[in-house]
Amino acid sequence: MGIADRIYELVKGLPDPEASKILQFAESLRGRSVTVVAAQRYVDLAVFRQYRGRYDGRKIDRAELYDRAGIR
């Protein structure tokens, strides 16, 4: 038995007001899953575009970062 069949079996014995709540919940889940993530990713990557090419690939030593004269 699939998930949809199990939900149907569970809901068909409920009164209409409670079954309606379950239907509204399922519809809200479907509505939430349709989001446009690509646009947000494009904006996020655009923020970092100005720093492209500045990292030389060497490992960062955290203690060395705090040992600079301007921080003390």
N, C-alpha and C positions, 0 to 999 in steps of 0.2 A: 504494500500500500504506500503510495507516494505522500508527500507532505500535503498537497492540495486535497487529497482524499481524506487524510486524517483531520484536516481543518474542517472540511465539510461535515464529516461525521460528528465532530465535536459541536459545531455550530447549529446543526439542524435540530438538535434537541433543546436549544435555548429559546427563550421568549424573544419576540421581535425587537424590543428595545435594546436588549443586550447584543443580539446578533448585529444590529445596526451599528453599535459601538465598535464591534470587531471589524466590520466593513469599513468604517471611517478610519480606523487605525491602519488597516491594510492599504487603503488609498493614500493615507499620509506618508506611509513608508515608500510607496511607489513614487510619490511626488518629490520626496527628498532625494531619491537616488538619481534623479535626472538633474545633474548640475554640470555646469561648464567649468571644468578644471583647467582646460588648455589656456584660457584667457588669463587666469590668475598666474599660471606658470610663466606665461610670456611676460607679464608685468614683473614678476619676481626676478627673472633672468635679466631683464632690462636694467634693474638696479645694479647688478654686478658687472654689466657690460663696460662701464667706465674703468674698471680695474683690470680688464683683460690684459694679459701679458706682463703684469707686474710681479707675479709670483715666480721665483726662479726654481722652485721644487725642493729646496733644501729643507731639512727638518727644523722645526721651530723649537728652540730651547726656552721653556717658560721662565726659568730663573734668569736667563739672559735678558728677557723682555723687561723684567722688573728691576734690573740692575743698571738702568740707564740714568744719566744725570738729570734729565728733565722730569723724572717721576719723583725723585726724592725731594 
